[in-house]
Amino acid sequence: MLILSRRKDESVIIDGRIEVAIVDIKGDQVKLGIKAPRDVKVFRNEVFQAIQAENKAAAAAPVDLPALDLPGEDR
């Protein structure tokens, strides 16, 4: 993990496409501004973890598909 010090109104550039700026600092809360191309998905970590858990649960869930009655097929 790279750790950087930044002050209010300073920013960092990631991969030449993403800018993360310090917008405001109040006590122990820091507000970030993120400029990124629309194809880059940006999530808070807790939201990302919830999405991953939902995807994992959906992939593990059994799928009960009805049998198909295809023409020319004897049962």
N, CA, C and O atoms as CSV, one atom per row, in Angstrom:
chain,resi,resn,atom,element,x,y,z
A,1,MET,N,N,0.848,-1.178,0.000
A,1,MET,CA,C,0.000,0.000,0.000
A,1,MET,C,C,0.888,1.234,0.000
A,1,MET,O,O,1.815,1.356,0.800
A,2,LEU,N,N,0.589,2.123,-0.895
A,2,LEU,CA,C,1.288,3.403,-0.953
A,2,LEU,C,C,0.577,4.375,-0.019
A,2,LEU,O,O,-0.646,4.503,-0.077
A,3,ILE,N,N,1.313,5.051,0.828
A,3,ILE,CA,C,0.739,6.027,1.753
A,3,ILE,C,C,1.310,7.393,1.417
A,3,ILE,O,O,2.526,7.584,1.393
A,4,LEU,N,N,0.412,8.344,1.158
A,4,LEU,CA,C,0.809,9.695,0.782
A,4,LEU,C,C,0.196,10.701,1.748
A,4,LEU,O,O,-0.876,10.465,2.305
A,5,SER,N,N,0.866,11.800,1.940
A,5,SER,CA,C,0.297,12.915,2.700
A,5,SER,C,C,-0.195,13.951,1.695
A,5,SER,O,O,0.521,14.301,0.757
A,6,ARG,N,N,-1.391,14.430,1.888
A,6,ARG,CA,C,-1.976,15.459,1.041
A,6,ARG,C,C,-2.703,16.450,1.944
A,6,ARG,O,O,-3.198,16.080,3.008
A,7,ARG,N,N,-2.764,17.680,1.526
A,7,ARG,CA,C,-3.512,18.713,2.232
A,7,ARG,C,C,-4.781,19.009,1.453
A,7,ARG,O,O,-4.952,18.550,0.323
A,8,LYS,N,N,-5.666,19.777,2.064
A,8,LYS,CA,C,-6.898,20.180,1.397
A,8,LYS,C,C,-6.554,20.829,0.052
A,8,LYS,O,O,-5.601,21.601,-0.054
A,9,ASP,N,N,-7.333,20.508,-0.946
A,9,ASP,CA,C,-7.192,21.000,-2.321
A,9,ASP,C,C,-5.996,20.416,-3.066
A,9,ASP,O,O,-5.686,20.867,-4.169
A,10,GLU,N,N,-5.324,19.434,-2.495
A,10,GLU,CA,C,-4.271,18.707,-3.207
A,10,GLU,C,C,-4.856,17.387,-3.705
A,10,GLU,O,O,-5.889,16.925,-3.218
A,11,SER,N,N,-4.181,16.795,-4.677
A,11,SER,CA,C,-4.715,15.555,-5.242
A,11,SER,C,C,-3.591,14.623,-5.655
A,11,SER,O,O,-2.416,14.987,-5.621
A,12,VAL,N,N,-3.969,13.423,-6.042
A,12,VAL,CA,C,-3.055,12.444,-6.632
A,12,VAL,C,C,-3.697,11.951,-7.920
A,12,VAL,O,O,-4.921,11.947,-8.052
A,13,ILE,N,N,-2.866,11.536,-8.864
A,13,ILE,CA,C,-3.326,11.005,-10.145
A,13,ILE,C,C,-2.963,9.524,-10.186
A,13,ILE,O,O,-1.835,9.143,-9.874
A,14,ILE,N,N,-3.927,8.695,-10.574
A,14,ILE,CA,C,-3.719,7.252,-10.666
A,14,ILE,C,C,-3.859,6.839,-12.124
A,14,ILE,O,O,-4.875,7.114,-12.763
A,15,ASP,N,N,-2.841,6.184,-12.638
A,15,ASP,CA,C,-2.848,5.649,-13.999
A,15,ASP,C,C,-3.108,6.720,-15.057
A,15,ASP,O,O,-3.561,6.402,-16.156
A,16,GLY,N,N,-2.832,7.962,-14.746
A,16,GLY,CA,C,-3.017,9.038,-15.704
A,16,GLY,C,C,-4.470,9.319,-16.065
A,16,GLY,O,O,-4.740,10.154,-16.928
A,17,ARG,N,N,-5.418,8.626,-15.409
A,17,ARG,CA,C,-6.832,8.769,-15.753
A,17,ARG,C,C,-7.719,9.103,-14.562
A,17,ARG,O,O,-8.833,9.595,-14.742
A,18,ILE,N,N,-7.249,8.847,-13.366
A,18,ILE,CA,C,-8.080,9.001,-12.178
A,18,ILE,C,C,-7.433,10.016,-11.248
A,18,ILE,O,O,-6.260,9.892,-10.897
A,19,GLU,N,N,-8.206,11.019,-10.852
A,19,GLU,CA,C,-7.716,12.024,-9.916
A,19,GLU,C,C,-8.492,11.899,-8.615
A,19,GLU,O,O,-9.723,11.904,-8.609
A,20,VAL,N,N,-7.759,11.788,-7.518
A,20,VAL,CA,C,-8.362,11.746,-6.182
A,20,VAL,C,C,-7.892,12.996,-5.458
A,20,VAL,O,O,-6.698,13.187,-5.227
A,21,ALA,N,N,-8.862,13.854,-5.099
A,21,ALA,CA,C,-8.538,15.132,-4.469
A,21,ALA,C,C,-9.085,15.176,-3.049
A,21,ALA,O,O,-10.132,14.597,-2.757
A,22,ILE,N,N,-8.365,15.869,-2.167
A,22,ILE,CA,C,-8.847,16.133,-0.812
A,22,ILE,C,C,-9.722,17.377,-0.903
A,22,ILE,O,O,-9.229,18.469,-1.186
A,23,VAL,N,N,-11.008,17.212,-0.666
A,23,VAL,CA,C,-11.964,18.310,-0.801
A,23,VAL,C,C,-12.132,19.054,0.518
A,23,VAL,O,O,-12.200,20.282,0.544
A,24,ASP,N,N,-12.200,18.296,1.617
A,24,ASP,CA,C,-12.428,18.923,2.912
A,24,ASP,C,C,-11.918,18.014,4.016
A,24,ASP,O,O,-11.906,16.791,3.871
A,25,ILE,N,N,-11.503,18.612,5.109
A,25,ILE,CA,C,-11.059,17.873,6.281
A,25,ILE,C,C,-11.720,18.508,7.495
A,25,ILE,O,O,-11.551,19.700,7.751
A,26,LYS,N,N,-12.470,17.712,8.237
A,26,LYS,CA,C,-13.110,18.180,9.471
A,26,LYS,C,C,-12.924,17.107,10.529
A,26,LYS,O,O,-13.526,16.036,10.450
A,27,GLY,N,N,-12.099,17.392,11.510
A,27,GLY,CA,C,-11.842,16.401,12.558
A,27,GLY,C,C,-11.230,15.149,11.973
A,27,GLY,O,O,-10.196,15.200,11.307
A,28,ASP,N,N,-11.883,14.010,12.229
A,28,ASP,CA,C,-11.359,12.734,11.718
A,28,ASP,C,C,-12.023,12.321,10.406
A,28,ASP,O,O,-11.872,11.180,9.970
A,29,GLN,N,N,-12.755,13.236,9.777
A,29,GLN,CA,C,-13.412,12.928,8.508
A,29,GLN,C,C,-12.736,13.681,7.361
A,29,GLN,O,O,-12.488,14.884,7.440
A,30,VAL,N,N,-12.452,12.943,6.311
A,30,VAL,CA,C,-11.836,13.514,5.112
A,30,VAL,C,C,-12.793,13.293,3.953
A,30,VAL,O,O,-13.249,12.170,3.738
A,31,LYS,N,N,-13.103,14.337,3.208
A,31,LYS,CA,C,-13.949,14.206,2.023
A,31,LYS,C,C,-13.055,14.163,0.798
A,31,LYS,O,O,-12.191,15.018,0.603
A,32,LEU,N,N,-13.285,13.139,-0.027
A,32,LEU,CA,C,-12.516,12.948,-1.247
A,32,LEU,C,C,-13.371,13.277,-2.454
A,32,LEU,O,O,-14.574,13.017,-2.461
A,33,GLY,N,N,-12.761,13.840,-3.457
A,33,GLY,CA,C,-13.389,14.011,-4.758
A,33,GLY,C,C,-12.655,13.116,-5.736
A,33,GLY,O,O,-11.425,13.094,-5.766
A,34,ILE,N,N,-13.412,12.374,-6.538
A,34,ILE,CA,C,-12.797,11.429,-7.466
A,34,ILE,C,C,-13.267,11.747,-8.879
A,34,ILE,O,O,-14.466,11.751,-9.158
A,35,LYS,N,N,-12.312,12.012,-9.769
A,35,LYS,CA,C,-12.603,12.200,-11.192
A,35,LYS,C,C,-12.057,10.986,-11.919
A,35,LYS,O,O,-10.860,10.704,-11.879
A,36,ALA,N,N,-12.959,10.270,-12.585
A,36,ALA,CA,C,-12.545,9.061,-13.303
A,36,ALA,C,C,-13.411,8.904,-14.543
A,36,ALA,O,O,-14.535,9.404,-14.580
A,37,PRO,N,N,-12.902,8.215,-15.558
A,37,PRO,CA,C,-13.721,7.938,-16.736
A,37,PRO,C,C,-14.961,7.137,-16.341
A,37,PRO,O,O,-14.951,6.419,-15.341
A,38,ARG,N,N,-16.010,7.263,-17.117
A,38,ARG,CA,C,-17.273,6.582,-16.796
A,38,ARG,C,C,-17.131,5.066,-16.763
A,38,ARG,O,O,-17.903,4.395,-16.079
A,39,ASP,N,N,-16.157,4.510,-17.488
A,39,ASP,CA,C,-15.996,3.055,-17.493
A,39,ASP,C,C,-15.305,2.540,-16.236
A,39,ASP,O,O,-15.217,1.326,-16.046
A,40,VAL,N,N,-14.813,3.425,-15.374
A,40,VAL,CA,C,-14.167,3.030,-14.129
A,40,VAL,C,C,-15.210,3.059,-13.024
A,40,VAL,O,O,-15.791,4.105,-12.734
A,41,LYS,N,N,-15.445,1.906,-12.410
A,41,LYS,CA,C,-16.412,1.830,-11.323
A,41,LYS,C,C,-15.726,2.226,-10.020
A,41,LYS,O,O,-14.639,1.738,-9.710
A,42,VAL,N,N,-16.358,3.105,-9.265
A,42,VAL,CA,C,-15.815,3.573,-7.996
A,42,VAL,C,C,-16.843,3.268,-6.913
A,42,VAL,O,O,-17.983,3.725,-6.995
A,43,PHE,N,N,-16.448,2.500,-5.898
A,43,PHE,CA,C,-17.331,2.121,-4.801
A,43,PHE,C,C,-16.648,2.396,-3.466
A,43,PHE,O,O,-15.423,2.331,-3.360
A,44,ARG,N,N,-17.449,2.704,-2.450
A,44,ARG,CA,C,-16.926,2.662,-1.077
A,44,ARG,C,C,-16.624,1.200,-0.779
A,44,ARG,O,O,-17.298,0.313,-1.302
A,45,ASN,N,N,-15.626,0.936,0.050
A,45,ASN,CA,C,-15.205,-0.439,0.320
A,45,ASN,C,C,-16.346,-1.295,0.843
A,45,ASN,O,O,-16.499,-2.434,0.404
A,46,GLU,N,N,-17.160,-0.780,1.775
A,46,GLU,CA,C,-18.234,-1.595,2.344
A,46,GLU,C,C,-19.292,-1.948,1.292
A,46,GLU,O,O,-19.886,-3.025,1.356
A,47,VAL,N,N,-19.531,-1.069,0.339
A,47,VAL,CA,C,-20.468,-1.361,-0.743
A,47,VAL,C,C,-19.864,-2.411,-1.673
A,47,VAL,O,O,-20.553,-3.345,-2.083
A,48,PHE,N,N,-18.595,-2.267,-2.004
A,48,PHE,CA,C,-17.913,-3.238,-2.859
A,48,PHE,C,C,-17.936,-4.627,-2.227
A,48,PHE,O,O,-18.197,-5.616,-2.912
A,49,GLN,N,N,-17.664,-4.707,-0.918
A,49,GLN,CA,C,-17.677,-6.000,-0.220
A,49,GLN,C,C,-19.076,-6.620,-0.253
A,49,GLN,O,O,-19.211,-7.830,-0.436
A,50,ALA,N,N,-20.110,-5.805,-0.077
A,50,ALA,CA,C,-21.484,-6.322,-0.130
A,50,ALA,C,C,-21.819,-6.848,-1.523
A,50,ALA,O,O,-22.467,-7.887,-1.650
A,51,ILE,N,N,-21.392,-6.151,-2.557
A,51,ILE,CA,C,-21.620,-6.596,-3.934
A,51,ILE,C,C,-20.914,-7.933,-4.170
A,51,ILE,O,O,-21.488,-8.851,-4.756
A,52,GLN,N,N,-19.677,-8.034,-3.711
A,52,GLN,CA,C,-18.915,-9.281,-3.880
A,52,GLN,C,C,-19.606,-10.440,-3.171
A,52,GLN,O,O,-19.688,-11.540,-3.717
A,53,ALA,N,N,-20.104,-10.200,-1.953
A,53,ALA,CA,C,-20.788,-11.255,-1.190
A,53,ALA,C,C,-22.068,-11.689,-1.911
A,53,ALA,O,O,-22.362,-12.881,-1.991
A,54,GLU,N,N,-22.826,-10.724,-2.435
A,54,GLU,CA,C,-24.047,-11.050,-3.182
A,54,GLU,C,C,-23.718,-11.865,-4.431
A,54,GLU,O,O,-24.404,-12.840,-4.735
A,55,ASN,N,N,-22.685,-11.473,-5.146
A,55,ASN,CA,C,-22.284,-12.208,-6.358
A,55,ASN,C,C,-21.859,-13.631,-6.011
A,55,ASN,O,O,-22.202,-14.576,-6.721
A,56,LYS,N,N,-21.120,-13.780,-4.932
A,56,LYS,CA,C,-20.662,-15.110,-4.513
A,56,LYS,C,C,-21.851,-15.981,-4.120
A,56,LYS,O,O,-21.906,-17.157,-4.481
A,57,ALA,N,N,-22.810,-15.406,-3.379
A,57,ALA,CA,C,-23.997,-16.156,-2.971
A,57,ALA,C,C,-24.834,-16.552,-4.186
A,57,ALA,O,O,-25.347,-17.669,-4.250
A,58,ALA,N,N,-24.973,-15.651,-5.136
A,58,ALA,CA,C,-25.758,-15.949,-6.336
A,58,ALA,C,C,-25.100,-17.049,-7.162
A,58,ALA,O,O,-25.786,-17.904,-7.721
A,59,ALA,N,N,-23.789,-17.028,-7.238
A,59,ALA,CA,C,-23.067,-18.051,-8.014
A,59,ALA,C,C,-23.159,-19.417,-7.349
A,59,ALA,O,O,-23.116,-20.438,-8.035
A,60,ALA,N,N,-23.287,-19.455,-6.015
A,60,ALA,CA,C,-23.337,-20.723,-5.290
A,60,ALA,C,C,-24.761,-21.265,-5.176
A,60,ALA,O,O,-24.941,-22.440,-4.855
A,61,ALA,N,N,-25.759,-20.452,-5.427
A,61,ALA,CA,C,-27.156,-20.875,-5.283
A,61,ALA,C,C,-27.508,-21.905,-6.350
A,61,ALA,O,O,-27.158,-21.746,-7.520
A,62,PRO,N,N,-28.206,-22.967,-5.938
A,62,PRO,CA,C,-28.619,-23.965,-6.937
A,62,PRO,C,C,-29.668,-23.377,-7.873
A,62,PRO,O,O,-30.507,-22.570,-7.474
A,63,VAL,N,N,-29.596,-23.799,-9.104
A,63,VAL,CA,C,-30.548,-23.326,-10.104
A,63,VAL,C,C,-31.464,-24.486,-10.460
A,63,VAL,O,O,-30.998,-25.545,-10.881
A,64,ASP,N,N,-32.763,-24.289,-10.294
A,64,ASP,CA,C,-33.754,-25.321,-10.607
A,64,ASP,C,C,-34.444,-24.934,-11.902
A,64,ASP,O,O,-35.381,-24.135,-11.906
A,65,LEU,N,N,-33.974,-25.508,-13.000
A,65,LEU,CA,C,-34.533,-25.191,-14.303
A,65,LEU,C,C,-35.577,-26.240,-14.684
A,65,LEU,O,O,-35.369,-27.430,-14.447
A,66,PRO,N,N,-36.681,-25.821,-15.263
A,66,PRO,CA,C,-37.671,-26.800,-15.710
A,66,PRO,C,C,-37.138,-27.593,-16.899
A,66,PRO,O,O,-36.345,-27.093,-17.696
A,67,ALA,N,N,-37.592,-28.844,-17.000
A,67,ALA,CA,C,-37.173,-29.682,-18.126
A,67,ALA,C,C,-37.803,-29.148,-19.401
A,67,ALA,O,O,-38.948,-28.696,-19.400
A,68,LEU,N,N,-37.051,-29.204,-20.479
A,68,LEU,CA,C,-37.552,-28.759,-21.775
A,68,LEU,C,C,-38.112,-29.949,-22.531
A,68,LEU,O,O,-37.493,-31.012,-22.574
A,69,ASP,N,N,-39.271,-29.773,-23.121
A,69,ASP,CA,C,-39.880,-30.814,-23.942
A,69,ASP,C,C,-39.542,-30.503,-25.390
A,69,ASP,O,O,-40.235,-29.723,-26.044
A,70,LEU,N,N,-38.478,-31.113,-25.887
A,70,LEU,CA,C,-38.004,-30.832,-27.235
A,70,LEU,C,C,-38.656,-31.769,-28.238
A,70,LEU,O,O,-38.847,-32.949,-27.946
A,71,PRO,N,N,-38.995,-31.265,-29.404
A,71,PRO,CA,C,-39.592,-32.125,-30.445
A,71,PRO,C,C,-38.642,-33.252,-30.841
A,71,PRO,O,O,-37.435,-33.048,-30.970
A,72,GLY,N,N,-39.203,-34.436,-31.030
A,72,GLY,CA,C,-38.414,-35.573,-31.474
A,72,GLY,C,C,-37.649,-36.243,-30.346
A,72,GLY,O,O,-36.847,-37.142,-30.600
A,73,GLU,N,N,-37.870,-35.837,-29.133
A,73,GLU,CA,C,-37.157,-36.425,-27.992
A,73,GLU,C,C,-38.115,-37.306,-27.219
A,73,GLU,O,O,-39.158,-36.836,-26.766
A,74,ASP,N,N,-37.768,-38.620,-27.056
A,74,ASP,CA,C,-38.601,-39.554,-26.299
A,74,ASP,C,C,-38.204,-39.538,-24.833
A,74,ASP,O,O,-37.027,-39.440,-24.488
A,75,ARG,N,N,-39.211,-39.636,-23.984
A,75,ARG,CA,C,-38.940,-39.651,-22.538
A,75,ARG,C,C,-39.321,-40.960,-21.965
A,75,ARG,O,O,-39.171,-41.174,-20.762
